[in-house]
Amino acid sequence: MPDLLKIIPLGGLGEVGKNMMVLEYDKQILIVDAGLMFPENDMLGIDLVIPDFGYLLDKTDWVQGIIITHGHEDHTGALPYVLQHVHAPIYTTKLTRGLIEVKLSEHHLLRNTVLNTIRPGDEITIGPFRVEFFHVCHSIPDGVGLAIQTPVGLVVHSGDFKLDHTPVDGKPPDFAKLAELGGRGVLALLSDSTNVERPGTTPSERVIDTAFDQVFQTARGRIIVATFASLISRIQQVVNCAVRHGRRVAIAGRTMVKYARMARRLGYLEIPPDVFVSLEQINRLPPEETVIIATGTQGEPSSALARMATGQHRQLKIVPGDTVIISAHAIPGNEEMVNRTINRLFQRGADVVYEKIAPVHVSGHASQEEQKLLLNLIRPQYFIPIHGELRHLTLHARLAQELGIPADHTLVVENGYVLEFDGQTGRVGERVPGGYVFVDGAGVGDVGPAVLRDREILARDGFVIAIIRRNARTGQVIGTPEIISRGFVFLRDAEDLLVRARERVMKTLTSQKQRTKIEVGNSVRAVLEEFLYSETKRRPMIIPVLIEE
């Protein structure tokens, strides 16, 4: 029986973020992207979310290479964690390589990683896969799509894309290559679904120049522009606008400083020497002559903009007369933090300009008409919508069906489902792990649903600790049980409640015979749960502690 081509999404299908795709043939694997996702509101205490790549852990010697389509975190952010287990060369474009080098050096992984620079138009062989790279437009330079010739047919991976005819770097999509691929015959197209709910086409990045000019003309004080650290083209647009309006530029945010330094070195970012100044210098210049580019578009508490909004930034304070431009779209799940930051900026007297009131940001993803054009150019036998929540994937599949692709040839799957192709037919196979892996501080994967449920209880109702001492030989209780509470009630107002709680615990312990530690703990937990709920209608976490002396 001939080998099957397996396409296995480990991230990015059923969610926005942590994109990771695996192509497998004859015990040889090619990985496309390895990204992260910001935690959702109910993921308390979690720093990052990365794909569950457990499927690869017993197949690490099968991995022939890793291709990164562009430099955004949702495509590169999991690399430091994947590379601790998978030792394979990385292939990517010049700018993306620079961004990855910054990231890997922070994790002390750069020295042992093989990085290969490719350009659009290049062709390389990775195991049984012949990969052709073609230029696509996105909100960051140097993005590529992939034409992957496999032993069973041609697979096209769009990467994140939009069909921008006037991109700020002057490099439109490679329409000729897309048409040429369609003429060859494509087994399967994997296409970006993020903006499928938007009719029409996505505006060009160039519309931002006009919006920035309007803000710069009316701003009377400092201008602070928040954007993603990796959004090099947006940083360049801010610099160009600052030059036109006679303002000097400083950068705030450790990661953005590193990325900007790298992009200048590689020639992707041009900041005239007399325009660029340090944060220390910019504080000594007249406000109307300054621009600060900062991180923090998603309301991240440790970001430069969030610290300015709360008055905790060491060097920068928001003052009345400042104009803040938030040049980004809130990632799903981050809306609350973003809105909180905007409110705090207004509270401190800043004038805040954001996507809903001015076109200071445009999406980097294709809308419906662009998605249709790509489908018509490629004309695939099978269509697999990627990069989106389930509703995005489903709507994208319907769009493909409207263009004539049969319903049974549009494969809508979520992370972990194995797609199998034999050259003639495609089908959905078994499911492998494809869930979340939580990064919490230095821990990776050691926090799971049970821990998050405990954190949710603690956040909602707090906890109560009951400390009981007893004689190890006789089992008699020594003294009075001690009740400690945090996040449950204000102690000064609840002294009577805690006194009665101690009495209930003492009564329970003295009315029953000597028991094991487990029995004592269960008994104390039960009596406190019942008593505290009857008195407060709250259910704090009860933690009995039995000390035998």
VOGU-3710 file (C-alpha; in Angstrom, 3 decimals, decimal comma):
1> mpdllkiipl> 0,000/0,000/0,000  1,488/3,393/-0,950  2,295/5,853/1,820  -0,267/8,513/2,652  0,423/12,195/2,901  -0,758/13,320/6,331  -1,517/16,970/7,026  -1,886/17,499/10,775  -2,824/20,913/12,228  -1,425/21,223/15,747
11> gglgevgknm> -2,455/24,870/16,143  -4,373/27,656/14,428  -7,520/25,719/13,473  -10,409/26,449/15,795  -8,675/29,523/17,253  -6,820/32,678/16,258  -3,140/32,169/17,049  -0,531/29,481/17,828  -0,372/28,386/14,219  1,458/25,117/13,581
21> mvleydkqil> 1,038/22,637/10,729  2,694/19,250/10,180  3,104/17,473/6,825  4,145/13,839/7,123  5,065/11,267/4,471  6,972/7,982/4,843  8,181/8,799/8,391  9,487/12,190/7,304  7,995/15,412/8,662  7,950/19,048/7,597
31> ivdaglmfpe> 6,697/21,626/10,115  5,170/24,902/8,943  5,177/27,637/11,621  5,300/27,313/15,403  3,388/30,152/17,016  1,924/31,204/20,335  -1,401/32,614/21,464  -2,224/35,148/24,143  -4,154/33,649/27,094  -7,916/34,061/27,207
41> ndmlgidlvi> -9,649/35,784/30,119  -10,333/32,535/31,970  -6,694/31,381/31,762  -5,744/33,016/35,048  -2,026/33,579/35,599  -1,021/32,095/32,236  1,624/34,013/30,299  1,450/32,282/26,910  -0,310/29,421/25,179  1,586/27,213/22,714
51> pdfgylldkt> 0,499/24,240/20,602  0,409/20,745/22,040  3,152/19,176/19,926  3,165/15,907/21,870  2,519/14,090/18,583  6,092/14,926/17,569  7,896/13,907/20,743  8,411/10,266/19,725  9,068/11,294/16,113  11,686/13,976/16,575
61> dwvqgiiith> 14,144/12,201/14,265  11,486/12,247/11,523  11,462/16,067/11,410  13,436/17,225/8,380  12,861/20,955/8,679  10,784/23,843/10,005  9,513/26,583/7,693  8,380/29,910/9,184  6,158/31,895/6,825  6,624/35,310/8,518
71> ghedhtgalp> 7,777/36,965/11,703  4,652/37,454/13,802  4,476/35,882/17,256  1,528/33,664/16,346  3,861/31,960/13,857  7,238/32,133/15,653  6,513/32,365/19,389  6,546/28,627/20,160  9,911/28,021/18,477  11,937/28,295/21,726
81> yvlqhvhapi> 9,787/25,518/23,232  9,654/23,302/20,137  13,419/23,523/19,607  14,075/22,144/23,082  12,731/18,821/21,758  12,985/18,996/17,959  16,420/19,616/16,445  15,810/20,506/12,812  16,963/23,312/10,502  14,745/26,378/10,118
91> yttkltrgli> 14,028/27,941/6,718  12,707/31,474/6,467  13,179/34,897/4,905  15,794/37,450/5,891  13,680/39,668/8,152  11,905/36,735/9,770  15,274/35,128/10,443  16,425/38,289/12,196  13,341/38,327/14,413  13,824/34,637/15,234
101> evklsehhll> 17,484/35,213/16,096  16,484/37,854/18,654  13,963/35,455/20,192  16,267/32,430/20,284  19,158/34,416/21,741  16,929/35,398/24,674  16,317/31,676/25,304  20,004/30,760/24,776  19,102/28,519/21,823  20,625/30,446/18,935
111> rntvlntirp> 24,044/28,783/19,009  22,636/25,277/18,527  20,018/26,164/15,885  20,599/25,969/12,129  18,923/28,914/10,383  18,702/29,058/6,580  17,717/32,213/4,704  15,431/31,823/1,693  13,932/34,355/-0,719  10,646/34,368/-2,615
121> gdeitigpfr> 11,230/32,401/-5,804  13,614/29,927/-4,170  13,066/26,173/-4,363  14,469/23,756/-1,782  14,120/20,056/-1,021  13,305/19,018/2,544  13,024/15,242/2,829  10,374/14,085/0,319  9,032/17,639/-0,063  10,024/20,089/-2,788
131> veffhvchsi> 9,125/23,562/-1,481  8,719/26,691/-3,600  8,407/30,043/-1,826  6,278/32,853/-3,234  5,839/36,405/-1,967  2,602/37,359/-0,193  1,557/40,661/1,369  0,731/40,853/5,053  1,170/43,480/7,764  4,862/42,632/8,071
141> pdgvglaiqt> 7,474/42,498/5,289  9,007/39,279/3,987  5,941/37,039/4,254  5,807/33,969/2,030  3,345/31,347/0,919  4,416/27,802/0,113  3,943/25,482/-2,824  4,875/22,052/-1,465  5,317/19,307/-4,037  4,658/16,043/-2,209
151> pvglvvhsgd> 4,809/12,492/-3,572  0,990/12,497/-3,847  0,441/15,974/-5,256  0,939/19,712/-4,907  -0,120/21,386/-1,659  -0,336/25,193/-1,444  -0,141/26,944/1,938  -1,149/30,609/1,727  0,453/31,756/4,959  -1,162/34,912/6,366
161> fkldhtpvdg> -1,976/37,039/3,338  -3,937/39,834/1,747  -3,893/40,895/-1,897  -2,517/44,406/-1,394  -1,798/46,127/-4,737  -0,026/49,081/-3,092  1,949/47,672/-0,142  4,229/50,060/1,711  7,337/48,083/0,723  6,388/48,271/-2,968
171> kppdfaklae> 6,246/44,476/-3,392  2,758/43,281/-4,423  1,733/39,615/-4,229  3,148/37,247/-6,838  -0,057/36,842/-8,861  1,823/35,241/-11,742  3,123/32,481/-9,477  -0,344/31,842/-8,062  -1,788/31,480/-11,554  1,082/29,218/-12,588
181> lggrgvlall> 0,459/26,949/-9,601  -3,219/26,746/-10,499  -2,279/25,715/-14,026  -0,178/22,832/-12,694  -3,008/21,295/-10,731  -3,205/21,626/-6,961  -4,223/18,741/-4,734  -5,010/20,881/-1,687  -5,084/24,564/-0,779  -4,646/25,599/2,856
191> sdstnverpg> -5,830/29,207/3,088  -5,984/31,937/5,754  -9,561/32,340/7,090  -9,142/35,121/9,658  -11,139/37,809/7,825  -13,750/35,649/6,099  -16,548/37,520/7,897  -15,568/40,758/6,134  -17,065/41,366/2,681  -15,125/43,144/-0,037
201> ttpservidt> -11,375/43,640/0,154  -9,027/44,625/2,964  -7,708/48,199/2,629  -4,091/48,707/1,628  -1,482/49,496/4,253  -1,025/52,845/2,504  -4,310/54,239/3,858  -2,589/54,444/7,227  -0,204/57,131/5,940  -3,107/59,529/5,370
211> afdqvfqtar> -4,640/58,753/8,779  -1,290/59,300/10,516  -0,776/62,611/8,693  -4,153/63,875/9,897  -3,354/63,021/13,506  0,144/64,511/13,311  -1,262/67,765/11,866  -3,687/68,288/14,748  -1,661/66,955/17,688  -0,317/69,778/19,845
221> griivatfas> 1,854/67,760/22,231  3,689/64,449/22,230  2,505/61,642/19,991  2,761/58,096/21,305  2,136/55,352/18,745  1,541/51,832/20,047  2,044/48,912/17,687  3,371/45,354/17,680  7,115/45,067/18,212  7,473/42,916/15,093
231> lisriqqvvn> 5,414/45,230/12,846  8,463/46,744/11,183  6,554/48,295/8,269  4,284/50,183/10,699  7,290/51,474/12,590  8,674/52,720/9,258  5,387/54,481/8,491  5,510/56,283/11,851  9,125/57,324/11,250  8,295/58,635/7,763
241> cavrhgrrva> 5,383/60,637/9,141  7,571/62,033/11,924  10,122/63,171/9,353  7,409/64,913/7,298  6,180/66,780/10,376  9,556/67,628/11,874  9,401/65,371/14,902  12,088/63,253/16,561  11,476/59,562/17,335  12,206/57,359/20,351
251> iagrtmvkya> 11,282/53,713/20,955  9,890/52,350/24,226  9,719/48,629/24,975  12,626/46,221/25,319  11,498/43,823/22,586  10,702/46,605/20,139  14,120/48,160/20,701  15,773/44,818/19,869  13,619/44,222/16,795  14,126/47,775/15,523
261> rmarrlgyle> 17,890/47,499/15,969  17,906/44,245/14,043  15,659/45,623/11,262  17,895/48,681/10,840  20,939/46,448/10,584  19,282/44,325/7,882  18,040/47,346/5,930  14,313/46,865/6,582  13,978/49,971/8,731  15,403/53,375/7,838
271> ippdvfvsle> 15,584/55,918/10,647  17,754/58,978/9,877  20,400/59,455/12,597  19,211/62,987/13,364  15,628/61,754/13,834  16,237/58,869/16,226  16,862/59,740/19,901  16,836/57,878/23,210  14,038/58,074/25,766  16,284/60,156/28,003
281> qinrlppeet> 16,839/62,659/25,198  13,214/62,835/24,105  12,105/63,940/27,573  14,300/67,014/27,163  12,756/68,039/23,809  9,628/70,183/23,315  6,579/67,849/23,344  5,348/69,097/19,966  8,593/67,882/18,373  8,513/64,298/19,624
291> viiatgtqge> 7,073/60,880/18,761  7,380/57,745/20,895  6,772/54,304/19,389  5,796/51,814/22,078  4,620/48,262/22,678  1,325/47,476/24,375  -1,460/47,335/21,792  -3,062/44,343/23,553  -3,094/45,890/27,021  -0,357/43,561/28,296
301> pssalarmat> 0,299/44,683/31,909  4,086/44,674/31,520  4,117/46,556/28,198  5,330/50,140/27,831  1,899/51,599/27,020  0,113/49,793/29,886  2,735/51,018/32,353  2,312/54,568/31,037  -1,475/54,237/31,415  -1,102/53,231/35,073
311> gqhrqlkivp> 1,648/55,763/35,834  4,233/53,040/36,474  6,624/53,674/33,582  9,965/54,787/34,925  10,756/57,298/32,167  7,461/58,241/30,525  4,382/59,808/32,122  1,123/60,515/30,307  0,183/64,200/30,614  -2,723/66,264/29,259
321> gdtviisaha> -1,995/67,191/25,660  -0,474/63,826/24,736  -1,964/62,029/21,730  -1,878/58,228/21,808  -2,418/56,237/18,597  -3,168/52,533/19,039  -2,250/51,088/15,648  -3,476/47,515/16,030  -6,613/45,430/16,267  -7,501/43,808/19,587
331> ipgneemvnr> -6,839/40,077/19,361  -9,972/38,102/20,342  -9,929/37,668/24,113  -7,867/40,820/24,717  -10,651/43,370/24,228  -11,175/43,924/27,958  -7,504/44,680/28,644  -7,278/46,957/25,592  -10,383/48,917/26,605  -9,094/49,237/30,162
341> tinrlfqrga> -5,824/50,711/28,876  -7,670/53,172/26,616  -9,871/54,308/29,517  -6,847/54,864/31,741  -5,132/56,913/29,035  -8,199/59,134/28,703  -8,308/59,403/32,490  -4,782/60,820/32,492  -5,712/63,473/29,953  -4,467/61,905/26,721
351> dvvyekiapv> -6,357/62,049/23,439  -6,564/58,423/22,264  -6,981/57,515/18,584  -7,752/53,878/17,782  -9,174/51,698/15,032  -12,855/52,319/15,789  -12,595/56,088/15,387  -9,889/56,502/12,734  -8,199/54,257/10,112  -4,920/54,079/12,045
361> hvsghasqee> -4,781/50,310/11,553  -5,760/47,973/8,750  -5,846/44,211/8,860  -3,128/42,125/7,305  -5,584/39,390/6,338  -7,603/38,881/3,168  -11,326/39,628/3,109  -13,914/37,664/1,127  -13,184/38,971/-2,381  -9,458/38,329/-1,985
371> qklllnlirp> -10,116/34,846/-0,652  -12,323/34,181/-3,678  -9,606/35,401/-6,040  -7,033/33,112/-4,467  -9,408/30,163/-4,763  -10,063/30,948/-8,423  -6,353/31,314/-9,174  -5,363/28,072/-7,435  -8,472/25,980/-8,310  -7,608/23,195/-5,816
381> qyfipihgel> -9,045/19,702/-5,788  -9,420/19,911/-1,998  -9,803/23,023/0,142  -8,724/23,221/3,815  -9,510/26,516/5,586  -6,867/27,378/8,212  -6,010/30,179/10,661  -9,308/30,953/12,356  -11,949/29,978/14,857  -14,444/27,303/13,865
391> rhltlharla> -16,907/29,874/12,547  -14,210/31,328/10,283  -13,262/27,916/8,945  -16,897/26,985/8,293  -17,698/30,248/6,505  -14,535/29,963/4,401  -15,558/26,442/3,367  -18,969/27,757/2,307  -17,245/30,469/0,279  -15,253/27,786/-1,531
401> qelgipadht> -18,406/25,797/-2,178  -20,028/28,872/-3,738  -17,123/28,901/-6,204  -17,740/25,299/-7,218  -15,595/23,205/-4,888  -17,728/20,207/-3,805  -18,799/20,116/-0,160  -17,092/16,742/0,350  -13,832/18,309/-0,893  -13,883/21,145/1,654
411> lvvengyvle> -12,368/19,699/4,806  -13,207/21,694/7,929  -11,260/20,375/10,902  -9,901/21,612/14,215  -6,494/21,047/15,780  -5,373/17,434/16,018  -7,462/15,966/13,200  -5,286/14,078/10,709  -6,051/14,710/7,027  -4,946/11,853/4,763
421> fdgqtgrvge> -4,319/12,026/1,000  -3,359/9,239/-1,385  -3,225/11,380/-4,546  -6,779/10,635/-5,580  -8,858/11,100/-2,455  -8,656/13,020/0,793  -10,310/12,160/4,080  -10,336/13,034/7,760  -8,578/10,353/9,803  -7,897/9,822/13,491
431> rvpggyvfvd> -7,365/12,614/15,985  -4,106/13,222/17,823  -3,522/15,634/20,745  -3,920/19,213/19,578  -4,964/21,233/22,600  -3,369/23,931/24,716  -0,014/23,877/26,472  0,198/26,660/29,049  3,375/28,613/29,751  3,348/30,014/33,279
441> gagvgdvgpa> 6,610/31,642/34,282  9,355/29,060/33,817  6,856/26,194/33,752  5,751/24,731/30,421  2,825/22,319/30,462  2,768/21,888/34,249  -0,452/23,900/34,557  -3,551/22,109/33,301  -7,342/22,448/33,518  -7,442/21,296/37,153
451> vlrdreilar> -5,040/24,050/38,237  -6,991/26,653/36,250  -10,224/25,521/37,913  -8,585/25,984/41,327  -7,385/29,453/40,286  -10,899/30,332/39,154  -12,336/29,290/42,521  -9,647/31,256/44,362  -10,282/34,325/42,205  -14,048/34,104/42,672
461> dgfviaiirr> -14,481/33,072/46,331  -11,038/33,021/47,968  -9,906/30,343/50,402  -10,184/29,348/54,041  -7,517/27,323/55,864  -8,421/25,407/59,021  -5,383/24,458/61,111  -5,963/21,730/63,709  -3,411/20,407/66,194  -3,893/17,087/67,919
471> nartgqvigt> -1,994/14,628/70,046  -0,498/11,990/67,765  -0,940/9,233/70,395  -4,371/9,983/71,837  -5,962/11,799/68,932  -7,162/14,582/71,250  -7,411/18,093/69,796  -4,887/20,524/71,282  -6,159/24,035/71,797  -8,618/25,736/69,441
481> peiisrgfvf> -8,580/25,317/65,650  -7,172/28,297/63,789  -9,081/29,708/60,799  -7,174/31,741/58,197  -8,973/33,394/55,288  -7,844/35,265/52,162  -10,069/36,686/49,437  -13,199/35,454/51,214  -14,295/38,027/53,781  -12,815/41,216/55,238
491> lrdaedllvr> -11,446/39,908/58,522  -12,258/42,940/60,641  -15,931/42,704/59,663  -16,119/38,925/59,992  -14,642/38,135/63,394  -17,935/36,712/64,637  -18,278/34,521/61,539  -14,803/33,030/62,002  -15,365/32,500/65,730  -18,517/30,497/64,982
501> arervmktlt> -16,655/28,602/62,263  -14,020/27,564/64,819  -16,748/26,442/67,167  -18,322/24,287/64,451  -14,977/22,663/63,658  -14,232/22,050/67,339  -17,664/20,535/67,906  -17,200/18,195/64,963  -13,765/17,052/66,131  -14,737/16,443/69,761
511> sqkqrtkiev> -17,977/14,625/68,998  -16,285/11,926/66,928  -13,722/9,265/67,741  -10,077/9,308/66,721  -9,768/9,082/62,922  -7,138/9,157/60,179  -5,816/12,407/58,759  -7,884/11,955/55,610  -11,071/11,402/57,608  -10,400/14,474/59,761
521> gnsvravlee> -9,720/16,591/56,682  -12,874/15,467/54,900  -14,977/16,052/58,006  -13,603/19,569/58,592  -14,030/20,457/54,914  -17,630/19,265/54,880  -18,698/21,141/58,017  -17,017/24,382/56,915  -18,429/24,202/53,392  -21,952/23,761/54,752
531> flysetkrrp> -21,611/26,440/57,448  -19,919/29,115/55,316  -22,345/28,669/52,439  -25,343/28,911/54,767  -23,954/32,134/56,247  -22,512/33,864/53,157  -23,834/32,013/50,057  -20,196/31,719/48,952  -18,099/28,641/48,324  -14,455/29,400/49,181
541> miipvliee> -11,815/26,739/48,737  -11,495/24,911/52,087  -8,012/23,639/52,984  -7,815/21,590/56,228  -4,346/21,274/57,776  -3,843/18,643/60,503  -0,689/18,899/62,618  0,074/15,963/64,909  2,367/16,635/67,864
//
